[in-house]
Amino acid sequence: MVLYLKRNGLEKDMPRGKSGKVFHIVKEDSRTSARLGIIQTPHGAIDTPVFMPVGTYATVKTCTPAELEALGAQIILGNAYHLYLRPGHNIVKKAGGLHKFMSWENPILTDSGGFQVFSLGANRQVSEEGVTFKSEIDGSKHFFSPERSIQIQNAIGADIIMTFDECTPFPCDYDYARNSMELTTRWARRCKAEHRGKQQILFGIAQGSVYLDLRRKSAEDLVEMNFDGYAMGGLSVGEEKEVMYEVIGYIAPLLPGDKPRYLMGVGTPENIVEAVAMGVDMFDCVLPTRNARNGSLFASEGMMKIKNAQYKRDFTPLDPACQCYTCRNFTRAYLRHLYMTNEILAHRLHTLHNLNFYLSLMRGIRQSIIDNTFYKLRGNIAALVAKGQDFSSGKMSI
């Protein structure tokens, strides 16, 4: 990115540590709302659009920090809720913060715990003050308020932290979504008032389910509070893909163009490319790592289920178009053997490949915006999906 700036005389747009500006737009796509940008954090700059591997418990499963860095990961995601339960945010703080605790020197984002509280179902009670819940580890009772969530994230020391929100299920009726959205807005105001880690970048989270008027109200209220960045929550929770795209396309233009936009928990390569076209800058999803452990591997022509018998005597690379460590050194037959014998190495090699696929996709997206060819990349992904090449369910075979 820096070389691109220098070649094109745009050094003035490079982030300046003392400017106070978090996000710099470097280039905008002429055919879509896609944009190339830089987010400046205390632990370095992030080129956007960016994908954040999920490291819930201060680790991206099976990967070392050195491997993540070699793959090109710029920022990873941790979770305040899980780190609060184990090992405890005070232990992380005593270790010198999350970066030192896990030996990761690059930026980190922590989720506030709102989605995890949502997923507890009957084991939580929501009130105006916050959420009382039972730990899934030992059944102990805990309380999260907006203030408590921010205090925990301040102690953990991530570069980007999130307001505490209530994530609505899908489907939900209008009144439920409205009450939840309004509660999330009130909690966001309390989060901003509590925030003490002024070096940390604080994002507000827009809610409102699939109701566009509620999404608009949520976005307008958050923008009035002037957060450092804005996230879209409560999507990819069961709604149809087309509905999700409608909501993203509606809400993204309502968020400030000079601040980063983060689509939480999304998604497949197709989802990411479409959201980039609508002006989204940041993504996270468990798909590449979870699918890796389940033997579902992303490839240039769609998904592969490595357990399929057709790979038993297939001595070709996993994906001939990929140059990751896994594809350079191992065959489909060997990877299938590892998976079928439940070897830990299978999870590691699969994860390295899937993360490389996602991070390479993001590099390709950024380069295509530079080259004014993003529309071609978007069309290639759409063509594969139209041909039935499934990037999510693993139904297709190469």
DOKEBA-726023 format. One record per residue (C-alpha): x, y, z. Coordinates in nm, 4 decimals. Example, Ala and Ser with C-alpha at 12.3 -4.5 7.8 and 13.67 -1.06 7.14 Angstrom:
! residues 2
        xx        yy        zz
    1.2300   -0.4500    0.7800
    1.3670   -0.1060    0.7140
//
This chain:
! residues 398
        xx        yy        zz
    0.0000    0.0000    0.0000
    0.2771    0.2441    0.0919
    0.4488    0.1816   -0.2425
    0.1196    0.2494   -0.4193
    0.0883    0.5807   -0.2341
    0.4414    0.6868   -0.3213
    0.4082    0.5863   -0.6878
    0.0933    0.7928   -0.7209
    0.2021    1.0956   -0.5213
   -0.0411    1.0267   -0.2385
    0.2011    1.0299    0.0533
   -0.0096    1.3043    0.2077
   -0.2864    1.0456    0.2572
   -0.0668    0.8173    0.4625
   -0.1755    0.7990    0.8285
   -0.0020    1.0382    1.0625
    0.0274    0.9240    1.4205
   -0.0514    1.2644    1.5747
   -0.3277    1.3678    1.3368
   -0.5988    1.1995    1.5400
   -0.7590    1.0671    1.2241
   -0.8306    0.6957    1.2357
   -0.9274    0.6204    0.8750
   -0.7826    0.7462    0.5473
   -0.9427    0.6696    0.2111
   -0.6720    0.6129   -0.0502
   -0.8828    0.5298   -0.3542
   -1.2481    0.4737   -0.4444
   -1.3726    0.2352   -0.7105
   -1.5395    0.4099   -1.0047
   -1.8060    0.1430   -1.0671
   -1.9066    0.0473   -0.7120
   -1.8834    0.1851   -0.3593
   -1.5686   -0.0189   -0.2882
   -1.2822    0.1796   -0.1401
   -0.9185    0.1297   -0.0517
   -0.8228    0.2648    0.2885
   -0.5895    0.2646    0.5857
   -0.6880    0.2364    0.9522
   -0.4271    0.3745    1.1905
   -0.4054    0.1903    1.5265
   -0.1608    0.1984    1.8197
   -0.0037   -0.1240    1.6886
    0.0259   -0.0232    1.3258
   -0.1686    0.0553    1.0124
   -0.4229   -0.1782    0.8511
   -0.4904   -0.1840    0.4771
   -0.8594   -0.2158    0.3971
   -1.0712   -0.3946    0.2886
   -0.9454   -0.6384    0.5514
   -1.0415   -0.9805    0.6869
   -0.9735   -1.0516    1.0549
   -0.9081   -1.4158    1.1536
   -1.1028   -1.5040    1.4662
   -0.8913   -1.5722    1.7754
   -1.1643   -1.5994    2.0376
   -0.9490   -1.7249    2.3269
   -0.6367   -1.5241    2.2377
   -0.5428   -1.7764    1.9704
   -0.6455   -1.8475    1.6130
   -0.6968   -2.2205    1.6475
   -0.3914   -2.4342    1.5505
   -0.1905   -2.1327    1.4219
    0.1082   -1.9582    1.5765
    0.1355   -1.5783    1.5582
    0.4381   -1.6187    1.3285
    0.2312   -1.8301    1.0876
   -0.0498   -1.5753    1.0873
    0.1938   -1.2966    1.0124
    0.3505   -1.5006    0.7309
    0.0031   -1.5527    0.5812
   -0.0455   -1.1760    0.5757
   -0.2899   -1.1359    0.8636
   -0.2876   -0.7688    0.9614
   -0.5274   -0.7831    1.2551
   -0.6969   -1.0594    1.4521
   -1.0133   -1.0677    1.6603
   -1.0433   -1.1681    2.0265
   -1.3514   -1.1824    2.2447
   -1.4000   -0.9922    2.5694
   -1.6664   -1.2317    2.6986
   -1.4550   -1.5447    2.6626
   -1.1348   -1.3805    2.7868
   -1.3267   -1.2500    3.0887
   -1.4299   -1.6061    3.1756
   -1.0900   -1.7612    3.0965
   -0.8220   -1.6715    3.1930
   -0.9757   -1.3486    3.3275
   -0.9222   -0.9964    3.1980
   -0.7155   -0.9013    3.5043
   -0.4682   -1.1801    3.4275
   -0.4402   -1.0537    3.0696
   -0.3825   -0.7026    3.2028
   -0.1120   -0.8231    3.4445
    0.0571   -1.0013    3.1535
    0.0984   -0.6619    2.9877
   -0.2154   -0.6705    2.7765
   -0.3444   -0.9080    2.5125
   -0.0635   -0.8364    2.2645
    0.2078   -0.9458    2.5062
   -0.0020   -1.2267    2.6522
   -0.0354   -1.3968    2.3138
    0.2857   -1.2639    2.1566
    0.1087   -1.0816    1.8731
    0.2586   -0.7423    1.7901
    0.0014   -0.6343    1.5315
   -0.3463   -0.4822    1.5803
   -0.6229   -0.6649    1.7684
   -0.9983   -0.6038    1.7772
   -1.2144   -0.7340    2.0623
   -1.5868   -0.7964    2.0379
   -1.7817   -0.6693    2.3366
   -1.9533   -0.9986    2.4206
   -2.2947   -0.8946    2.2916
   -2.3211   -1.1778    2.0401
   -2.2063   -1.4371    2.2944
   -2.4702   -1.3192    2.5403
   -2.7278   -1.3430    2.2613
   -2.6221   -1.7016    2.1908
   -2.6721   -1.8095    2.5553
   -3.0493   -1.8119    2.5041
   -3.2308   -1.9213    2.8204
   -2.9137   -1.8814    3.0290
   -2.9311   -1.5014    3.0239
   -3.1648   -1.2250    3.1384
   -3.1589   -0.8846    2.9692
   -3.2491   -0.5674    3.1573
   -3.1930   -0.1957    3.1130
   -2.8823   -0.2189    3.3287
   -2.7231   -0.5072    3.1382
   -2.7256   -0.8849    3.1122
   -2.7127   -1.1476    3.3861
   -2.5978   -1.4837    3.2557
   -2.4711   -1.8249    3.3590
   -2.1282   -1.9353    3.2470
   -2.1354   -2.2294    3.0095
   -1.8122   -2.3437    3.1759
   -1.9233   -2.3962    3.5352
   -2.2730   -2.2494    3.5680
   -2.1529   -1.9533    3.7748
   -2.3548   -1.6326    3.7530
   -2.2104   -1.3161    3.5978
   -2.3273   -0.9677    3.5018
   -2.2284   -0.7646    3.1962
   -2.3275   -0.4011    3.1714
   -2.2128   -0.1598    2.8998
   -1.9708   -0.0107    3.1518
   -1.8389   -0.3525    3.2517
   -1.7818   -0.4537    2.8896
   -1.5785   -0.1389    2.8234
   -1.3806   -0.1820    3.1466
   -1.2909   -0.5372    3.0439
   -1.1878   -0.4296    2.6948
   -0.9845   -0.1392    2.8340
   -0.8027   -0.3877    3.0596
   -0.7400   -0.6327    2.7756
   -0.5866   -0.3536    2.5710
   -0.7077   -0.4273    2.2173
   -0.6550   -0.1574    1.9526
   -1.0187   -0.1547    1.8408
   -1.3012   -0.2235    2.0863
   -1.6782   -0.2484    2.0437
   -1.9797   -0.1121    2.2268
   -2.2000   -0.3600    2.4133
   -2.5094   -0.4425    2.2106
   -2.8052   -0.6777    2.2037
   -2.7997   -0.8920    1.8914
   -3.1527   -0.9731    1.7774
   -3.2404   -1.3251    1.6606
   -3.3936   -1.3966    1.3218
   -3.6810   -1.3967    1.2739
   -3.8094   -1.1495    1.5304
   -4.1145   -0.9231    1.5213
   -4.0947   -0.5488    1.4689
   -4.1595   -0.4496    1.8307
   -3.8877   -0.6829    1.9590
   -3.6406   -0.5445    1.7066
   -3.7326   -0.1841    1.7894
   -3.6988   -0.2315    2.1650
   -3.3689   -0.4132    2.1180
   -3.2325   -0.1463    1.8849
   -3.3285    0.1322    2.1253
   -3.1660   -0.0550    2.4152
   -2.8488   -0.1004    2.2086
   -2.8465    0.2750    2.1390
   -2.8787    0.3601    2.5073
   -2.6035    0.1102    2.5889
   -2.3805    0.2635    2.3192
   -2.4123    0.6039    2.4846
   -2.3113    0.4523    2.8193
   -2.0174    0.2714    2.6566
   -1.8823    0.5942    2.5125
   -1.9154    0.7722    2.8462
   -1.7270    0.4895    3.0215
   -1.4458    0.4553    2.7669
   -1.1154    0.5386    2.9357
   -0.8622    0.3919    2.6942
   -0.8401    0.6947    2.4708
   -0.5730    0.5299    2.2564
   -0.8225    0.2536    2.1817
   -1.0532    0.3000    1.8842
   -1.4207    0.2602    1.9806
   -1.6815    0.1395    1.7302
   -2.0579    0.1687    1.7680
   -2.2773   -0.1195    1.6487
   -2.5935   -0.0577    1.4465
   -2.8836   -0.2987    1.5043
   -3.2461   -0.3183    1.3896
   -3.2798   -0.6693    1.2416
   -3.4133   -0.6635    0.8832
   -3.6339   -0.3563    0.9347
   -3.4871   -0.0739    0.7302
   -3.6492    0.2113    0.9230
   -3.5019    0.0720    1.2462
   -3.1620    0.0363    1.0815
   -3.1796    0.3989    0.9712
   -3.2727    0.5183    1.3204
   -2.9922    0.3127    1.4750
   -2.7357    0.4476    1.2302
   -2.8469    0.8087    1.2748
   -2.8318    0.7878    1.6540
   -2.4862    0.6298    1.6502
   -2.3491    0.8821    1.4005
   -2.4701    1.1607    1.6271
   -2.2538    1.0103    1.9071
   -1.9478    1.0385    1.6802
   -1.7749    0.7025    1.7203
   -1.4348    0.6265    1.5655
   -1.5928    0.3627    1.3407
   -1.9222    0.1848    1.2865
   -2.0224   -0.1801    1.2733
   -2.3273   -0.3536    1.1306
   -2.4397   -0.6257    1.3713
   -2.7264   -0.8727    1.3753
   -2.6718   -1.0045    1.0221
   -2.5909   -1.3523    0.8957
   -2.8047   -1.4945    1.1771
   -3.0441   -1.6909    0.9552
   -3.1883   -1.4392    0.7088
   -3.1737   -1.5021    0.3348
   -2.8654   -1.3798    0.1530
   -3.0657   -1.1341   -0.0559
   -3.2194   -0.9842    0.2592
   -2.8749   -0.9418    0.4145
   -2.7514   -0.7655    0.1000
   -3.0542   -0.5354    0.1057
   -2.9816   -0.4327    0.4646
   -2.6088   -0.3784    0.3985
   -2.6788   -0.1787    0.0848
   -2.9243    0.0372    0.2752
   -2.7237    0.1039    0.5910
   -2.3681    0.1441    0.4551
   -2.4365    0.4823    0.2860
   -2.5904    0.6083    0.6119
   -2.2585    0.5631    0.7942
   -1.9883    0.8326    0.7643
   -1.7743    0.7854    0.4563
   -1.4608    0.9016    0.6351
   -1.4779    0.6327    0.9040
   -1.4312    0.2543    0.8780
   -1.7362    0.0309    0.8300
   -1.7289   -0.3177    0.9815
   -1.9668   -0.6022    0.8890
   -1.9621   -0.8395    1.1848
   -1.9573   -1.2182    1.1442
   -1.9765   -1.2243    0.7624
   -1.9036   -1.4441    0.5753
   -1.8407   -1.6413    0.2551
   -1.6108   -1.5103   -0.0215
   -1.9196   -1.4103   -0.2190
   -2.0623   -1.2243    0.0834
   -1.7368   -1.0358    0.1342
   -1.6972   -0.9296   -0.2282
   -2.0574   -0.8080   -0.2441
   -2.0238   -0.6159    0.0825
   -1.6981   -0.4556   -0.0354
   -1.8893   -0.3378   -0.3427
   -2.1339   -0.1693   -0.1041
   -1.8600    0.0162    0.0826
   -1.7723   -0.2168    0.3721
   -1.4111   -0.2120    0.4946
   -1.3758   -0.4796    0.7653
   -1.4849   -0.8407    0.8055
   -1.4512   -1.1322    1.0441
   -1.5926   -1.4837    1.0304
   -1.5229   -1.8279    1.1782
   -1.5850   -1.9974    0.8425
   -1.2233   -2.0454    0.7283
   -1.1056   -2.1922    1.0610
   -1.4211   -2.3855    1.1528
   -1.4566   -2.5291    0.8041
   -1.0897   -2.6302    0.8142
   -1.1507   -2.8426    1.1237
   -1.4521   -2.9995    0.9516
   -1.2526   -3.0845    0.6386
   -1.4283   -2.8254    0.4204
   -1.1640   -2.6453    0.2189
   -1.1914   -2.3291    0.0118
   -1.0431   -2.3535   -0.3353
   -1.0298   -2.1432   -0.6491
   -1.3236   -2.3311   -0.8002
   -1.5384   -2.3606   -0.4876
   -1.5515   -2.5857   -0.1808
   -1.3903   -2.9273   -0.1353
   -1.4936   -3.1903    0.1207
   -1.1618   -3.3634    0.1733
   -1.3188   -3.6784    0.3242
   -1.4807   -3.7648   -0.0094
   -1.3578   -4.0984   -0.1442
   -1.2633   -3.9432   -0.4784
   -0.9533   -3.7903   -0.3114
   -0.8180   -4.1197   -0.1721
   -0.5828   -4.1696   -0.4705
   -0.5626   -3.8090   -0.5829
   -0.1955   -3.7091   -0.5702
   -0.2436   -3.3550   -0.6998
   -0.2163   -3.0413   -0.4832
   -0.5183   -2.9351   -0.2832
   -0.5582   -2.6297   -0.5062
   -0.3151   -2.5950   -0.8012
   -0.3859   -2.2205   -0.8066
   -0.2747   -2.1759   -0.4452
    0.0820   -2.1215   -0.3267
    0.0275   -2.1720    0.0474
    0.2483   -2.4113    0.2468
   -0.0194   -2.6819    0.2388
   -0.0702   -2.6705   -0.1370
    0.3025   -2.6520   -0.2152
    0.3892   -2.9584   -0.0102
    0.0968   -3.1996    0.0254
   -0.1504   -3.3864   -0.1933
   -0.5239   -3.4279   -0.1590
   -0.4677   -3.7970   -0.0833
   -0.2367   -3.7164    0.2078
   -0.4672   -3.4490    0.3473
   -0.7587   -3.6912    0.3272
   -0.5503   -3.9548    0.5077
   -0.4697   -3.7100    0.7894
   -0.8322   -3.6076    0.8227
   -0.9684   -3.9631    0.8206
   -0.7195   -4.0681    1.0904
   -0.8064   -3.7593    1.2981
   -0.4510   -3.6308    1.3017
   -0.4012   -3.2832    1.4497
   -0.1811   -3.1968    1.1529
   -0.4908   -3.2114    0.9314
   -0.6485   -2.9253    1.1245
   -0.3294   -2.7213    1.1056
   -0.2711   -2.7705    0.7337
   -0.6370   -2.7109    0.6498
   -0.6451   -2.3942    0.8599
   -0.3310   -2.2548    0.7002
   -0.4839   -2.3127    0.3577
   -0.8281   -2.1688    0.4346
   -0.6850   -1.8586    0.5999
   -0.4473   -1.8118    0.3082
   -0.7464   -1.8328    0.0737
   -0.9300   -1.5570    0.2625
   -0.6282   -1.3321    0.3099
   -0.5289   -1.3770   -0.0559
   -0.8840   -1.2873   -0.1556
   -0.8540   -0.9625    0.0399
   -0.5173   -0.8813   -0.1207
   -0.6750   -0.9481   -0.4579
   -0.9647   -0.7179   -0.3753
   -0.7303   -0.4376   -0.2698
   -0.5157   -0.4793   -0.5793
   -0.8202   -0.4862   -0.8056
   -0.9360   -0.1529   -0.6625
   -0.5906   -0.0097   -0.7354
   -0.6011   -0.1513   -1.0897
   -0.9635   -0.0501   -1.1550
   -1.0557   -0.4162   -1.2120
   -1.2674   -0.4855   -0.9037
   -1.5724   -0.5345   -1.1249
   -1.3938   -0.8274   -1.2939
   -1.3105   -0.9976   -0.9648
   -1.6685   -0.9503   -0.8488
   -1.7953   -1.0959   -1.1749
   -1.5669   -1.4001   -1.1478
   -1.6979   -1.4859   -0.8006
   -2.0579   -1.4319   -0.9136
   -2.0013   -1.6567   -1.2171
   -1.8704   -1.9397   -0.9973
   -2.1710   -1.9114   -0.7673
   -2.4078   -1.9041   -1.0659
   -2.2503   -2.2293   -1.1931
   -2.3272   -2.3960   -0.8618
   -1.9764   -2.3704   -0.7179
   -2.0684   -2.3405   -0.3525
   -1.8312   -2.1454   -0.1249
   -2.0148   -2.2294    0.1941
   -2.1835   -2.5703    0.2106
   -1.9149   -2.7885    0.0571
   -2.1566   -2.9528   -0.1859
   -1.9418   -2.9059   -0.4908
   -1.6529   -3.1273   -0.5965
   -1.3519   -3.0385   -0.8073
//
